[in-house]
């Protein structure tokens, strides 16, 4: 295989990866996973007793997986406009997610110290909080961009 | 960019849904193109040209702000 063929082959593989989407039925599967995770989070918080931190962390992960599945599933009719809107929503989610991760720890610190004197110590956001926020922004913006197209 | 897709569609008595099915996009995409909210790709423009049996320049025109 000469160099040009190799580059073309890599380009095709890269494009295939970029255009990868799950079939439309995965949207329903994603919604079910997210709703189940939320329901089980409530059960863990109000019904279960004992050390269930592992369950909390597991449910956080399943919730993120569910939202990722929703985010990656195709629409009923997928065309170039939906591709463009999806790309816009990912770009917006990325920018807002970075700003949120930079600003939110200071906001939390400030608010907790205003409400209770000598409130919480300064701490960075966890990965779950940032990823959940970014996925929520992406899904929300994509939905709204489609509504107002 | 301005376009006269609505007129071309009316000449062929096609609804937005009919045209969308012919070129493999959603009805909302045709609506957005007609309202000048979305500029289609060359591929889509050529598909429209095939349906209307006219060159792309006949129904897409550059506007002064392009």
Backbone of each chain as ProteinMPNN parsed JSONL, in Angstrom:
{"seq_chain_A": "XXXXXXXXXXXXXXXXXXXXXXXXXXXXXXXXXXXXXXXXXXXXXXXXXXXXXXXXXXXXXXXXXXXXXXXXXXXXXXXXXXXXXXXXXXXXXXXXXXXXXXXXXXXXXXXXXXXXXXXXXXXXXXXXXXXXXXXXXXXXXXXXXXXXX", "coords_chain_A": {"N_chain_A": [[0.847, -1.191, 0.0], [0.677, 2.142, -1.008], [1.757, 5.442, 0.157], [-0.25, 7.379, -0.281], [-2.628, 5.896, -0.534], [-2.723, 4.838, 2.0], [-3.095, 7.135, 3.532], [-5.615, 7.918, 2.574], [-7.124, 5.752, 3.438], [-6.898, 5.998, 6.214], [-8.152, 8.479, 6.499], [-10.764, 7.841, 5.718], [-11.472, 6.063, 7.736], [-11.332, 7.755, 9.918], [-13.349, 9.617, 9.272], [-15.527, 7.911, 9.392], [-15.57, 7.354, 12.089], [-16.087, 9.929, 13.068], [-18.635, 10.352, 12.065], [-20.14, 8.552, 13.433], [-23.13, 7.348, 14.77], [-25.705, 6.307, 17.015], [-28.515, 4.109, 16.378], [-31.95, 5.393, 16.064], [-33.682, 4.225, 17.974], [-32.197, 4.029, 20.265], [-32.463, 6.382, 21.628], [-34.786, 6.182, 23.174], [-33.958, 4.081, 24.812], [-31.844, 5.325, 26.162], [-33.25, 7.349, 27.561], [-34.781, 5.737, 29.271], [-32.734, 4.517, 30.791], [-31.685, 6.797, 32.098], [-33.939, 7.705, 33.565], [-34.435, 5.467, 35.2], [-32.05, 5.443, 36.662], [-32.287, 7.877, 38.06], [-34.584, 7.337, 39.582], [-33.672, 5.189, 41.143], [-31.709, 6.544, 42.539], [-33.204, 8.136, 44.244], [-34.412, 6.1, 45.737], [-32.168, 5.017, 46.971], [-31.403, 7.194, 48.497], [-33.572, 7.675, 50.256], [-34.706, 5.249, 51.122], [-32.932, 2.994, 51.345], [-30.57, 1.808, 53.76], [-27.421, 2.145, 55.56], [-24.018, 1.756, 54.327], [-23.979, 3.027, 51.273], [-22.495, 4.219, 49.334], [-21.08, 3.252, 47.169], [-23.178, 2.488, 45.509], [-24.323, 4.932, 44.901], [-22.25, 6.093, 43.399], [-22.181, 4.283, 41.284], [-24.736, 4.644, 40.176], [-24.533, 7.287, 39.371], [-22.72, 6.991, 37.298], [-24.195, 5.337, 35.521], [-26.232, 7.051, 34.89], [-24.875, 9.051, 33.488], [-24.015, 7.499, 31.33], [-26.489, 6.867, 30.181], [-27.343, 9.451, 29.385], [-25.345, 10.027, 27.554], [-25.858, 8.107, 25.622], [-28.363, 9.025, 24.775], [-27.547, 11.449, 23.694], [-25.981, 10.614, 21.585], [-27.66, 9.289, 19.874], [-29.413, 8.848, 16.769], [-31.652, 11.111, 14.96], [-35.143, 10.773, 13.937], [-35.381, 11.51, 11.234], [-32.479, 12.01, 9.752], [-30.444, 14.513, 8.618], [-28.355, 16.858, 6.704], [-28.772, 19.267, 8.001], [-29.51, 18.613, 10.627], [-27.111, 17.473, 11.395], [-25.483, 19.725, 11.394], [-26.739, 21.295, 13.365], [-26.379, 19.637, 15.557], [-23.605, 19.668, 15.792], [-23.263, 22.367, 16.432], [-24.551, 22.41, 18.927], [-22.875, 20.767, 20.461], [-20.549, 22.323, 20.446], [-21.399, 24.621, 21.816], [-22.055, 23.456, 24.281], [-19.547, 22.599, 25.116], [-18.099, 25.018, 25.448], [-19.702, 26.394, 27.373], [-19.575, 24.51, 29.396], [-16.859, 24.552, 30.134], [-16.635, 27.186, 31.091], [-18.45, 26.992, 33.209], [-17.148, 25.078, 34.826], [-14.958, 26.566, 35.577], [-16.002, 28.812, 36.935], [-18.041, 28.008, 38.744], [-17.037, 26.675, 41.181], [-16.119, 28.905, 42.686], [-18.47, 30.337, 42.98], [-20.027, 28.525, 44.505], [-18.438, 28.386, 46.794], [-18.484, 31.085, 47.628], [-21.282, 31.511, 48.036], [-21.863, 29.591, 50.029], [-20.352, 30.605, 52.112], [-21.52, 33.051, 52.539], [-24.103, 32.391, 53.319], [-23.768, 30.62, 55.611], [-21.701, 31.617, 58.213], [-18.266, 31.078, 57.886], [-18.474, 28.885, 56.12], [-18.495, 26.152, 53.7], [-15.296, 24.688, 52.729], [-13.093, 25.78, 50.072], [-13.566, 23.975, 47.078], [-12.879, 22.051, 44.117], [-15.02, 21.298, 41.238], [-16.588, 18.091, 40.867], [-15.982, 15.336, 38.53], [-18.403, 14.173, 37.735], [-20.347, 16.181, 38.109], [-19.541, 18.164, 36.261], [-19.585, 16.76, 33.791], [-22.26, 15.924, 33.704], [-23.529, 18.411, 33.585], [-22.542, 19.405, 31.122], [-23.571, 17.491, 29.307], [-26.282, 17.864, 29.741], [-26.61, 20.507, 28.883], [-25.911, 20.185, 26.176], [-27.943, 18.436, 25.205], [-30.204, 19.989, 25.738], [-29.731, 22.365, 24.256], [-29.562, 21.29, 21.668], [-32.131, 20.305, 21.314], [-33.568, 22.724, 21.497], [-32.439, 24.202, 19.368], [-33.324, 22.675, 17.244], [-36.03, 23.036, 17.499], [-36.355, 25.761, 16.932], [-35.46, 25.97, 14.344]], "CA_chain_A": [[0.0, 0.0, 0.0], [1.51, 3.335, -1.013], [1.451, 6.42, 1.2], [-1.519, 8.058, -0.562], [-3.708, 4.963, -0.177], [-2.738, 4.727, 3.46], [-3.713, 8.371, 4.051], [-7.049, 7.841, 2.259], [-7.714, 4.732, 4.3], [-6.99, 6.597, 7.552], [-9.146, 9.545, 6.422], [-12.084, 7.191, 5.701], [-11.715, 5.508, 9.073], [-11.543, 8.909, 10.785], [-14.685, 10.137, 8.959], [-16.497, 6.935, 9.89], [-15.616, 7.568, 13.537], [-16.734, 11.222, 13.299], [-20.066, 10.276, 11.72], [-20.795, 7.457, 14.146], [-24.323, 7.652, 15.565], [-26.499, 5.125, 17.352], [-29.857, 4.18, 15.776], [-32.922, 6.244, 16.765], [-34.311, 3.551, 19.125], [-31.343, 4.21, 21.446], [-32.938, 7.561, 22.375], [-35.703, 5.653, 24.199], [-33.144, 3.297, 25.757], [-31.119, 6.312, 26.97], [-34.209, 7.987, 28.476], [-35.123, 4.73, 30.291], [-31.571, 4.379, 31.685], [-31.588, 8.006, 32.935], [-35.061, 7.729, 34.515], [-34.199, 4.41, 36.182], [-30.959, 5.892, 37.536], [-32.807, 8.909, 38.968], [-35.502, 6.671, 40.523], [-32.861, 4.425, 42.099], [-31.011, 7.511, 43.401], [-34.166, 8.486, 45.298], [-34.56, 4.914, 46.594], [-30.944, 4.927, 47.777], [-31.341, 8.299, 49.465], [-34.66, 7.702, 51.259], [-35.159, 3.924, 51.57], [-31.829, 2.116, 51.757], [-29.742, 2.242, 54.894], [-26.063, 1.593, 55.562], [-23.039, 2.391, 53.438], [-24.368, 2.8, 49.864], [-21.75, 5.18, 48.501], [-20.753, 2.558, 45.907], [-24.388, 2.515, 44.672], [-24.449, 6.318, 44.433], [-21.269, 6.288, 42.323], [-22.611, 3.458, 40.149], [-25.907, 5.284, 39.56], [-24.04, 8.49, 38.668], [-22.116, 6.536, 36.034], [-25.244, 4.86, 34.605], [-26.961, 8.239, 34.436], [-24.045, 9.673, 32.443], [-24.063, 6.619, 30.151], [-27.81, 7.074, 29.583], [-27.371, 10.75, 28.703], [-24.453, 9.929, 26.388], [-26.605, 7.325, 24.619], [-29.364, 9.956, 24.221], [-26.834, 12.462, 22.918], [-25.385, 10.034, 20.372], [-28.625, 8.586, 19.023], [-29.862, 9.601, 15.589], [-33.049, 11.54, 14.899], [-35.937, 9.953, 13.01], [-34.855, 11.872, 9.906], [-31.16, 12.602, 9.956], [-29.951, 15.145, 7.387], [-27.202, 17.734, 6.944], [-29.107, 20.336, 8.938], [-29.419, 18.073, 11.995], [-25.664, 17.335, 11.676], [-24.955, 21.053, 11.698], [-27.291, 21.711, 14.663], [-25.742, 18.826, 16.598], [-22.24, 20.196, 15.953], [-23.394, 23.638, 17.167], [-24.906, 22.149, 20.334], [-21.67, 20.259, 21.143], [-19.626, 23.448, 20.62], [-21.951, 25.467, 22.889], [-21.939, 22.705, 25.543], [-18.137, 22.591, 25.496], [-17.715, 26.354, 25.944], [-20.422, 26.673, 28.627], [-19.05, 23.554, 30.381], [-15.555, 25.048, 30.623], [-16.912, 28.382, 31.908], [-19.095, 26.485, 34.437], [-16.131, 24.429, 35.669], [-14.057, 27.598, 36.108], [-16.671, 29.785, 37.797], [-18.946, 27.424, 39.751], [-16.44, 26.473, 42.516], [-16.069, 30.184, 43.409], [-19.859, 30.675, 43.33], [-20.408, 27.643, 45.621], [-17.655, 28.821, 47.957], [-19.005, 32.388, 48.04], [-22.648, 31.368, 48.557], [-21.866, 28.853, 51.308], [-19.774, 31.456, 53.157], [-22.461, 34.14, 52.83], [-25.235, 31.804, 54.047], [-23.282, 30.279, 56.965], [-20.366, 32.19, 58.394], [-17.299, 29.984, 57.947], [-19.112, 27.747, 55.418], [-17.645, 25.096, 53.141], [-13.964, 25.042, 52.225], [-13.08, 25.827, 48.608], [-13.232, 22.701, 46.416], [-13.197, 22.012, 42.689], [-16.177, 20.471, 40.896], [-16.264, 16.704, 40.523], [-16.185, 15.01, 37.109], [-19.825, 13.901, 37.489], [-21.076, 17.453, 38.015], [-19.176, 18.847, 35.006], [-20.073, 15.976, 32.648], [-23.728, 15.994, 33.715], [-23.896, 19.753, 33.129], [-22.25, 19.512, 29.685], [-24.527, 16.663, 28.557], [-27.597, 18.512, 29.84], [-26.587, 21.691, 27.99], [-25.911, 19.716, 24.785], [-29.277, 17.911, 24.861], [-31.154, 21.093, 25.784], [-29.492, 23.258, 23.11], [-29.897, 20.586, 20.425], [-33.592, 20.292, 21.257], [-34.042, 24.076, 21.201], [-32.018, 24.589, 18.014], [-34.217, 21.978, 16.306], [-37.361, 23.657, 17.62], [-36.386, 27.098, 16.317], [-34.765, 26.002, 13.04]], "C_chain_A": [[0.887, 1.246, 0.0], [0.978, 4.372, 0.001], [0.075, 7.067, 0.998], [-2.714, 7.181, -0.188], [-3.868, 4.856, 1.332], [-3.424, 5.944, 4.089], [-5.22, 8.353, 3.794], [-7.777, 6.88, 3.179], [-7.923, 5.297, 5.712], [-8.07, 7.677, 7.592], [-10.561, 8.954, 6.474], [-12.448, 6.683, 7.088], [-12.059, 6.638, 10.06], [-12.943, 9.492, 10.563], [-15.778, 9.219, 9.488], [-16.686, 7.129, 11.402], [-16.363, 8.866, 13.86], [-18.239, 11.149, 13.072], [-20.812, 9.182, 12.474], [-21.977, 7.95, 14.972], [-25.04, 6.35, 15.864], [-27.867, 5.24, 16.676], [-30.858, 4.924, 16.671], [-33.509, 5.582, 18.015], [-33.475, 3.703, 20.416], [-31.726, 5.451, 22.25], [-33.854, 7.091, 23.507], [-34.922, 4.887, 25.266], [-32.411, 4.245, 26.716], [-32.028, 6.961, 28.001], [-34.555, 7.025, 29.613], [-33.966, 4.584, 31.295], [-31.486, 5.571, 32.645], [-32.694, 8.007, 33.99], [-34.888, 6.671, 35.606], [-33.121, 4.828, 37.185], [-31.459, 6.908, 38.554], [-33.711, 8.264, 40.03], [-34.702, 5.908, 41.582], [-32.056, 5.337, 43.03], [-31.91, 7.932, 44.561], [-34.33, 7.327, 46.284], [-33.354, 4.819, 47.529], [-30.933, 5.981, 48.889], [-32.37, 8.155, 50.589], [-35.058, 6.33, 51.81], [-34.001, 3.086, 52.126], [-31.055, 2.704, 52.938], [-28.358, 1.619, 54.794], [-25.177, 2.315, 54.555], [-23.367, 2.072, 51.976], [-23.673, 3.79, 48.937], [-21.409, 4.574, 47.141], [-21.923, 2.605, 44.941], [-24.594, 3.912, 44.084], [-23.508, 6.541, 43.242], [-21.648, 5.497, 41.076], [-23.771, 4.121, 39.41], [-25.518, 6.572, 38.827], [-23.471, 8.105, 37.308], [-23.197, 6.096, 35.04], [-26.057, 6.034, 34.061], [-26.192, 8.938, 33.309], [-24.069, 8.835, 31.171], [-25.394, 6.811, 29.421], [-27.879, 8.375, 28.806], [-26.472, 10.746, 27.467], [-25.137, 9.163, 25.253], [-27.66, 8.216, 23.959], [-28.702, 10.943, 23.269], [-26.33, 11.908, 21.572], [-26.395, 9.357, 19.449], [-29.122, 9.497, 17.898], [-31.283, 10.105, 15.775], [-33.8, 10.614, 13.964], [-35.486, 10.216, 11.582], [-33.556, 12.628, 10.142], [-30.71, 13.222, 8.63], [-28.828, 16.132, 7.726], [-27.512, 18.853, 7.933], [-29.033, 19.835, 10.386], [-27.951, 17.857, 12.379], [-25.094, 18.673, 12.126], [-25.453, 21.533, 13.071], [-26.637, 20.937, 15.799], [-24.324, 19.347, 16.872], [-22.272, 21.507, 16.744], [-23.658, 23.385, 18.645], [-23.703, 21.605, 21.106], [-20.691, 21.406, 21.418], [-20.086, 24.334, 21.775], [-21.755, 24.779, 24.241], [-20.497, 22.711, 26.041], [-17.739, 23.925, 26.133], [-18.388, 26.643, 27.296], [-19.902, 25.753, 29.742], [-17.729, 24.025, 30.974], [-15.762, 26.256, 31.539], [-17.51, 27.961, 33.258], [-18.057, 25.885, 35.384], [-15.179, 25.45, 36.286], [-14.727, 28.463, 37.166], [-17.406, 29.161, 38.978], [-18.29, 27.166, 41.116], [-16.389, 27.752, 43.338], [-17.465, 30.595, 43.863], [-20.283, 29.845, 44.545], [-19.726, 28.084, 46.916], [-18.223, 30.124, 48.524], [-20.365, 32.251, 48.698], [-22.627, 30.685, 49.92], [-21.284, 29.705, 52.438], [-20.661, 32.654, 53.494], [-23.6, 33.593, 53.686], [-24.836, 31.405, 55.471], [-21.903, 30.908, 57.108], [-19.382, 31.041, 58.616], [-17.862, 28.723, 57.328], [-18.102, 26.756, 54.883], [-16.268, 25.614, 52.73], [-14.014, 25.032, 50.697], [-12.73, 24.451, 48.033], [-13.648, 22.758, 44.947], [-14.418, 21.135, 42.443], [-15.715, 19.054, 40.607], [-16.531, 16.444, 39.051], [-17.652, 14.786, 36.782], [-20.592, 15.192, 37.255], [-20.812, 18.155, 36.67], [-19.751, 18.094, 33.8], [-21.591, 16.026, 32.548], [-24.188, 17.337, 33.158], [-23.69, 19.887, 31.609], [-23.252, 18.711, 28.854], [-25.927, 17.286, 28.585], [-27.671, 19.705, 28.893], [-26.662, 21.243, 26.53], [-27.311, 19.272, 24.371], [-30.3, 19.046, 24.792], [-30.988, 22.014, 24.558], [-29.861, 22.584, 21.793], [-31.414, 20.591, 20.234], [-34.121, 21.675, 20.862], [-33.661, 24.536, 19.803], [-32.927, 23.922, 16.971], [-35.599, 22.62, 16.314], [-37.434, 24.966, 16.853], [-35.715, 27.135, 14.953], [-35.685, 26.566, 11.955]], "O_chain_A": [[1.738, 1.409, 0.874], [-0.082, 4.201, 0.604], [-0.67, 7.28, 1.955], [-3.686, 7.657, 0.399], [-4.977, 4.794, 1.863], [-4.21, 5.824, 5.029], [-6.01, 8.719, 4.664], [-8.887, 7.148, 3.639], [-8.974, 5.104, 6.323], [-8.811, 7.793, 8.568], [-11.439, 9.472, 7.163], [-13.575, 6.85, 7.554], [-12.941, 6.502, 10.907], [-13.644, 9.823, 11.52], [-16.814, 9.677, 9.969], [-17.803, 7.077, 11.917], [-17.165, 8.914, 14.793], [-19.019, 11.787, 13.777], [-21.979, 8.912, 12.19], [-21.835, 8.867, 15.781], [-24.994, 5.407, 15.075], [-28.335, 6.351, 16.426], [-30.643, 5.066, 17.874], [-33.804, 6.261, 18.998], [-33.992, 3.526, 21.519], [-31.361, 5.567, 23.42], [-33.724, 7.534, 24.648], [-35.182, 5.021, 26.461], [-32.361, 4.005, 27.922], [-31.653, 7.114, 29.163], [-34.619, 7.428, 30.774], [-34.194, 4.533, 32.503], [-31.25, 5.4, 33.841], [-32.436, 8.274, 35.163], [-35.154, 6.927, 36.781], [-33.251, 4.603, 38.388], [-31.125, 6.84, 39.737], [-33.625, 8.591, 41.214], [-35.016, 5.971, 42.77], [-31.753, 4.964, 44.164], [-31.46, 8.07, 45.699], [-34.38, 7.531, 47.497], [-33.502, 4.572, 48.726], [-30.53, 5.728, 50.024], [-32.078, 8.473, 51.742], [-35.687, 6.257, 52.865], [-34.082, 2.544, 53.228], [-30.914, 3.919, 53.081], [-28.149, 0.675, 54.032], [-25.55, 3.352, 54.006], [-23.07, 0.978, 51.495], [-24.203, 4.152, 47.887], [-21.437, 5.249, 46.112], [-21.739, 2.741, 43.732], [-24.986, 4.06, 42.926], [-23.904, 7.099, 42.219], [-21.466, 5.967, 39.953], [-23.795, 4.16, 38.18], [-26.098, 6.907, 37.794], [-23.698, 8.782, 36.305], [-23.131, 6.436, 33.859], [-26.511, 6.011, 32.917], [-26.777, 9.36, 32.311], [-24.134, 9.375, 30.067], [-25.426, 6.907, 28.194], [-28.41, 8.411, 27.696], [-26.789, 11.376, 26.458], [-25.012, 9.521, 24.081], [-27.839, 8.176, 22.742], [-29.218, 11.235, 22.19], [-26.261, 12.622, 20.572], [-26.034, 8.9, 18.364], [-29.235, 10.713, 18.046], [-32.027, 9.61, 16.622], [-33.204, 9.779, 13.284], [-35.24, 9.287, 10.813], [-33.55, 13.742, 10.666], [-30.61, 12.519, 7.625], [-28.403, 16.233, 8.877], [-26.617, 19.334, 8.627], [-28.551, 20.547, 11.267], [-27.579, 18.033, 13.539], [-24.335, 18.755, 13.092], [-24.687, 22.106, 13.845], [-26.37, 21.489, 16.867], [-23.899, 19.452, 18.022], [-21.43, 21.739, 17.611], [-23.081, 24.042, 19.511], [-23.522, 21.939, 22.277], [-20.078, 21.462, 22.484], [-19.282, 24.75, 22.608], [-21.349, 25.408, 25.218], [-20.25, 22.814, 27.243], [-17.129, 23.965, 27.202], [-17.732, 27.08, 28.241], [-19.802, 26.17, 30.896], [-17.508, 23.909, 32.179], [-15.162, 26.351, 32.61], [-17.139, 28.489, 34.306], [-18.077, 26.144, 36.588], [-14.655, 25.237, 37.379], [-14.11, 28.811, 38.173], [-17.4, 29.71, 40.08], [-18.93, 27.416, 42.137], [-16.589, 27.712, 44.552], [-17.647, 31.122, 44.961], [-20.833, 30.385, 45.505], [-20.344, 28.145, 47.979], [-18.418, 30.256, 49.732], [-20.597, 32.795, 49.778], [-23.288, 31.136, 50.856], [-21.675, 29.548, 53.595], [-20.576, 33.208, 54.59], [-24.02, 34.229, 54.652], [-25.492, 31.807, 56.432], [-21.045, 30.754, 56.239], [-19.628, 30.148, 59.426], [-17.763, 27.636, 57.897], [-17.04, 26.526, 55.461], [-16.089, 26.794, 52.427], [-14.86, 24.367, 50.098], [-11.742, 23.834, 48.431], [-14.623, 23.414, 44.582], [-14.811, 20.34, 43.295], [-14.59, 18.837, 40.156], [-17.218, 17.224, 38.392], [-18.114, 15.151, 35.701], [-21.388, 15.291, 36.321], [-21.731, 18.667, 36.031], [-20.329, 18.703, 32.9], [-22.148, 16.155, 31.457], [-25.122, 17.398, 32.359], [-24.551, 20.413, 30.903], [-23.728, 19.185, 27.822], [-26.659, 17.244, 27.597], [-28.663, 19.892, 28.189], [-27.386, 21.84, 25.734], [-27.811, 19.675, 23.321], [-31.155, 19.069, 23.906], [-31.967, 22.389, 23.912], [-30.41, 23.228, 20.899], [-31.915, 20.847, 19.139], [-35.001, 21.793, 20.009], [-34.456, 25.184, 19.122], [-33.258, 24.523, 15.949], [-36.253, 22.734, 15.278], [-38.436, 25.258, 16.201], [-35.424, 28.218, 14.444], [-35.281, 26.671, 10.797]]}, "seq_chain_B": "XXXXXXXXXXXXXXXXXXXXXXXXXXXXXXXXXXXXXXXXXXXXXXXXXXXXXXXXXXXXXXXXXX", "coords_chain_B": {"N_chain_B": [[-27.992, 34.93, 1.139], [-30.474, 34.439, -1.283], [-33.476, 32.679, -2.181], [-35.655, 30.939, -4.518], [-37.167, 28.74, -3.981], [-39.676, 28.126, -2.989], [-41.354, 29.074, -4.976], [-40.545, 27.497, -7.16], [-41.288, 25.045, -6.206], [-44.022, 25.369, -6.078], [-44.604, 25.561, -8.787], [-44.201, 22.95, -9.594], [-46.185, 21.795, -8.171], [-45.638, 20.733, -5.599], [-45.609, 19.725, -2.189], [-43.991, 20.877, 0.862], [-43.295, 18.626, 2.268], [-43.369, 16.623, 0.268], [-41.247, 17.442, -1.39], [-39.17, 17.284, 0.453], [-39.08, 14.52, 0.923], [-38.311, 13.656, -1.612], [-35.668, 14.545, -1.837], [-34.495, 13.509, 0.378], [-34.445, 14.71, 2.989], [-35.563, 16.371, 6.056], [-38.89, 17.786, 6.511], [-38.765, 20.132, 7.93], [-36.232, 21.054, 7.355], [-36.469, 21.839, 4.658], [-38.285, 23.893, 5.034], [-36.717, 25.674, 6.566], [-34.745, 26.307, 4.692], [-36.242, 27.582, 2.708], [-37.074, 29.797, 4.156], [-34.779, 31.188, 4.329], [-33.145, 30.649, 6.518], [-31.339, 28.694, 6.632], [-28.517, 27.674, 4.832], [-28.134, 25.483, 2.261], [-25.989, 22.593, 1.594], [-23.689, 22.038, -1.186], [-24.261, 19.567, -2.287], [-26.949, 19.14, -1.568], [-28.09, 21.323, -2.871], [-27.608, 20.609, -5.515], [-29.174, 18.331, -5.66], [-31.685, 19.495, -5.411], [-31.661, 20.949, -7.741], [-31.799, 18.88, -9.568], [-34.361, 17.912, -9.103], [-35.955, 20.151, -9.767], [-35.175, 20.448, -12.34], [-33.475, 22.461, -13.283], [-30.715, 24.799, -13.51], [-28.657, 25.422, -10.59], [-28.16, 28.129, -10.114], [-30.456, 29.36, -10.979], [-32.376, 29.247, -8.998], [-31.103, 29.877, -6.652], [-29.709, 32.777, -5.369], [-27.097, 35.131, -4.856], [-27.095, 37.48, -2.188], [-26.816, 41.032, -1.354], [-25.412, 41.198, 1.064], [-23.803, 38.944, 1.155]], "CA_chain_B": [[-28.429, 34.165, -0.041], [-31.933, 34.378, -1.451], [-33.854, 31.564, -3.053], [-37.054, 30.922, -4.992], [-37.577, 27.33, -3.896], [-41.126, 28.078, -2.777], [-41.961, 29.276, -6.296], [-40.249, 26.295, -7.968], [-42.096, 23.974, -5.624], [-45.406, 25.628, -6.48], [-44.703, 25.241, -10.224], [-44.311, 21.481, -9.705], [-47.256, 21.395, -7.235], [-45.09, 19.856, -4.548], [-45.638, 20.269, -0.823], [-42.649, 20.819, 1.496], [-43.066, 17.23, 2.633], [-43.05, 15.876, -0.97], [-39.897, 17.815, -1.807], [-38.242, 16.742, 1.452], [-38.935, 13.073, 0.674], [-37.579, 13.454, -2.869], [-34.217, 14.775, -1.697], [-34.016, 12.79, 1.562], [-34.234, 15.533, 4.193], [-36.818, 16.543, 6.791], [-39.718, 18.905, 6.055], [-38.287, 21.339, 8.629], [-35.039, 21.549, 6.638], [-36.97, 22.574, 3.484], [-38.883, 25.126, 5.567], [-35.63, 26.58, 6.948], [-34.075, 26.792, 3.465], [-37.159, 28.54, 2.07], [-37.118, 31.022, 4.969], [-33.393, 31.719, 4.338], [-32.492, 30.468, 7.816], [-30.296, 27.683, 6.472], [-27.947, 27.598, 3.486], [-27.837, 24.055, 2.073], [-24.691, 22.241, 1.011], [-23.69, 21.898, -2.651], [-24.932, 18.295, -2.614], [-28.397, 19.353, -1.463], [-28.449, 22.27, -3.936], [-27.631, 19.851, -6.775], [-30.357, 17.458, -5.607], [-32.83, 20.365, -5.723], [-31.539, 21.256, -9.169], [-32.265, 17.683, -10.289], [-35.825, 17.839, -8.967], [-36.556, 21.271, -10.496], [-34.629, 20.39, -13.707], [-32.964, 23.81, -13.593], [-29.423, 25.019, -12.849], [-28.728, 25.934, -9.21], [-28.18, 29.61, -10.167], [-31.81, 29.858, -11.281], [-33.218, 29.392, -7.797], [-30.298, 30.442, -5.551], [-29.042, 34.028, -5.773], [-26.347, 35.8, -3.787], [-27.652, 38.79, -1.826], [-25.768, 42.059, -1.211], [-24.609, 40.991, 2.277], [-22.995, 37.705, 1.062]], "C_chain_B": [[-29.962, 34.126, -0.096], [-32.257, 33.166, -2.308], [-35.328, 31.629, -3.433], [-37.588, 29.478, -4.981], [-39.089, 27.196, -3.745], [-41.854, 28.185, -4.124], [-41.778, 28.019, -7.156], [-41.104, 25.119, -7.501], [-43.554, 24.125, -6.057], [-45.605, 25.278, -7.955], [-44.91, 23.737, -10.41], [-45.436, 20.916, -8.824], [-46.769, 20.399, -6.182], [-45.277, 20.515, -3.187], [-44.206, 20.203, -0.276], [-42.292, 19.374, 1.821], [-42.678, 16.386, 1.409], [-41.611, 16.139, -1.382], [-38.848, 17.226, -0.851], [-37.995, 15.254, 1.21], [-38.111, 12.82, -0.576], [-36.077, 13.615, -2.706], [-33.649, 14.198, -0.394], [-33.64, 13.653, 2.749], [-35.568, 15.655, 4.929], [-37.581, 17.754, 6.244], [-39.236, 20.223, 6.678], [-37.064, 21.929, 7.937], [-35.469, 22.352, 5.404], [-37.543, 23.915, 3.938], [-37.799, 26.144, 5.916], [-34.91, 27.137, 5.722], [-34.951, 27.856, 2.8], [-37.193, 29.873, 2.82], [-35.743, 31.682, 5.084], [-32.721, 31.622, 5.709], [-31.359, 29.457, 7.718], [-29.832, 27.656, 5.015], [-27.526, 26.143, 3.244], [-26.451, 23.824, 1.478], [-24.823, 22.14, -0.515], [-24.446, 20.636, -3.057], [-26.449, 18.485, -2.612], [-28.885, 20.295, -2.567], [-28.54, 21.532, -5.275], [-28.809, 18.873, -6.816], [-31.62, 18.258, -5.943], [-32.856, 20.695, -7.215], [-32.057, 20.093, -10.018], [-33.794, 17.586, -10.261], [-36.482, 18.918, -9.826], [-36.149, 21.297, -11.977], [-34.174, 21.787, -14.181], [-31.595, 23.94, -12.959], [-29.601, 25.679, -11.479], [-28.866, 27.462, -9.186], [-29.573, 30.178, -10.416], [-32.659, 30.036, -10.03], [-32.438, 29.782, -6.535], [-29.572, 31.673, -6.061], [-28.29, 34.608, -4.58], [-27.018, 37.128, -3.467], [-26.502, 39.757, -1.544], [-24.87, 41.819, 0.015], [-23.779, 39.703, 2.255], [-21.555, 38.011, 0.659]], "O_chain_B": [[-30.638, 33.826, 0.888], [-31.415, 32.685, -3.067], [-36.134, 32.279, -2.767], [-38.353, 29.07, -5.855], [-39.704, 26.282, -4.294], [-42.834, 27.484, -4.375], [-42.718, 27.541, -7.791], [-41.575, 24.312, -8.303], [-44.23, 23.143, -6.363], [-46.654, 24.757, -8.332], [-45.685, 23.304, -11.263], [-45.613, 19.701, -8.744], [-47.401, 19.376, -5.92], [-45.119, 21.729, -3.054], [-43.331, 19.565, -0.862], [-41.145, 18.952, 1.672], [-41.782, 15.545, 1.486], [-40.852, 15.218, -1.683], [-37.797, 16.742, -1.272], [-36.86, 14.781, 1.281], [-37.306, 11.89, -0.615], [-35.299, 12.914, -3.353], [-32.468, 14.374, -0.096], [-32.656, 13.385, 3.439], [-36.581, 15.113, 4.485], [-37.001, 18.63, 5.602], [-39.29, 21.28, 6.049], [-36.873, 23.145, 7.927], [-34.912, 23.415, 5.128], [-37.313, 24.945, 3.304], [-37.931, 27.328, 5.607], [-34.511, 28.302, 5.711], [-34.457, 28.903, 2.381], [-37.322, 30.937, 2.214], [-35.57, 32.629, 5.852], [-31.835, 32.414, 6.028], [-30.517, 29.371, 8.612], [-30.644, 27.621, 4.091], [-26.656, 25.628, 3.946], [-25.828, 24.737, 0.935], [-25.928, 22.155, -1.056], [-25.18, 20.633, -4.046], [-27.142, 18.049, -3.531], [-29.96, 20.093, -3.131], [-29.44, 21.795, -6.073], [-29.373, 18.619, -7.88], [-32.503, 17.78, -6.654], [-33.908, 20.718, -7.854], [-32.677, 20.305, -11.06], [-34.43, 17.23, -11.254], [-37.451, 18.642, -10.533], [-36.702, 22.062, -12.767], [-34.451, 22.214, -15.302], [-31.317, 23.268, -11.965], [-30.571, 26.4, -11.244], [-29.586, 28.019, -8.358], [-29.841, 31.338, -10.102], [-33.557, 30.878, -10.0], [-33.031, 29.992, -5.477], [-28.889, 31.611, -7.084], [-28.774, 34.582, -3.448], [-27.463, 37.83, -4.375], [-25.342, 39.345, -1.499], [-23.698, 42.196, 0.004], [-23.111, 39.395, 3.243], [-20.741, 37.096, 0.533]]}, "name": "protein", "num_of_chains": 2, "seq": "XXXXXXXXXXXXXXXXXXXXXXXXXXXXXXXXXXXXXXXXXXXXXXXXXXXXXXXXXXXXXXXXXXXXXXXXXXXXXXXXXXXXXXXXXXXXXXXXXXXXXXXXXXXXXXXXXXXXXXXXXXXXXXXXXXXXXXXXXXXXXXXXXXXXXXXXXXXXXXXXXXXXXXXXXXXXXXXXXXXXXXXXXXXXXXXXXXXXXXXXXXXXXXXXXXXXXXX"}
